[in-house]
C-alpha cells in the first residue's frame, strides 16, 4: 500500500483549500467523500476522463483537502476532515451543506 497525504496539518492554508474548492467537480468530490470514509476515484467521478480526474485529485491533495492511497490498481481518496476541522472549524460543514 502506498500513501500520499499531501501537506502536513499545520501547512494547510485556507487560501489553498478555498482555491481547490472553487471548481464544481472538486466540490462534488468533497461532498461525496464527506458522506463516507473513502471511495475509489472511479466511484466518485465515473464519467470524467482519467487525465481530467488526475488533475482534480492533484489539486485537492496538494491543498490538503484529500489524501489518497493506492492499493493494487485502485486509487482511494479520503477527505482530510479531522485536519480541515482542526485548522478551519466549520469550513467543511459549510461546503458540504452548501
Steps between C-alpha positions, in 0.01 A plus 500: 500500500628844406372820665515861388354731758606839368608778739527455875204628701679818604597579143143501362393856416150635465599663170600163352187329631266765363679505164471121478128515577439764234408246234169311469661157452730538799211625711303192394793279605514657847126462548515134394795425729337677794226237491736200525843393626669463161418427138688396191559767242277319254211492748512875551524629141429204269414720201820706513810406297801373696715799408236750612431309820874475573530877475216550750643239742836678488347842576299361792795299635752783477256736675465251786133432437536128425753226542534209268635151522570250231411138554580286199349668199251703701547851631297584809417852615407611850399843622745640757207603715680494836787710367270750331269528802801553725646775281176665380200406719171503312642531148433140398147514642432821309626343177312172547172666595559771238 
